[in-house]
């Protein structure tokens, strides 16, 4: 029987940067996309809404990403 260790999984996700980068990016992307799609911000084109959400999410997340030199 496989042993499920939640603490290990959360530490692994933290080491991958899931909690600092990926989850906030997905949240911002989803919220911006939903608003743009609901309001028809730039027309009916869903590709435009996706690009807008992607740019907004990256613009918010990138300043908070640590860069190793």
C-alpha positions in Angstrom: 0.0 0.0 0.0 1.4 3.4 -1.0 2.0 5.8 1.8 0.6 9.3 1.2 2.7 12.0 2.8 1.0 15.4 2.4 3.8 17.3 4.1 6.4 15.9 1.6 4.2 16.8 -1.3 3.7 20.4 -0.1 7.4 20.8 0.5 8.1 19.5 -3.0 5.6 21.9 -4.5 7.2 24.7 -2.5 10.7 23.8 -3.8 9.3 23.9 -7.4 8.0 27.4 -6.8 4.4 26.4 -7.1 3.2 28.4 -4.1 5.2 31.6 -5.1 4.8 31.7 -8.8 2.5 29.2 -10.5 -0.6 29.4 -8.3 -0.7 33.3 -8.2 -0.1 33.3 -12.0 -3.0 30.9 -12.6 -5.3 32.8 -10.3 -4.6 36.2 -11.9 -4.8 34.6 -15.4 -8.2 33.0 -14.6 -9.7 36.1 -13.1 -8.5 38.5 -15.9 -9.7 36.0 -18.6 -13.1 35.6 -16.9 -13.6 39.3 -16.6 -12.5 40.0 -20.2 -14.7 37.2 -21.5 -17.7 38.2 -19.5 -17.5 41.9 -20.3 -16.4 41.3 -24.0 -13.6 43.8 -23.3 -11.9 43.5 -26.7 -14.8 42.0 -28.7 -15.8 38.4 -29.1 -12.4 37.0 -29.9 -11.3 34.5 -27.2 -7.7 34.5 -28.4 -7.5 38.2 -27.6 -8.8 37.6 -24.1 -6.2 34.8 -23.6 -3.4 37.1 -24.7 -4.6 39.9 -22.4 -4.9 37.6 -19.4 -1.4 36.1 -20.1 0.2 39.6 -20.4 -1.5 40.8 -17.2 -0.6 37.7 -15.2 3.0 37.9 -16.4 3.2 41.6 -15.6 2.1 41.0 -12.1 4.1 37.9 -11.4 7.5 38.7 -13.0 8.6 41.4 -10.6 8.2 38.9 -7.7 10.2 36.0 -9.3 13.6 35.7 -7.7 16.4 35.6 -10.3 19.6 33.7 -9.5 22.7 35.1 -11.0 
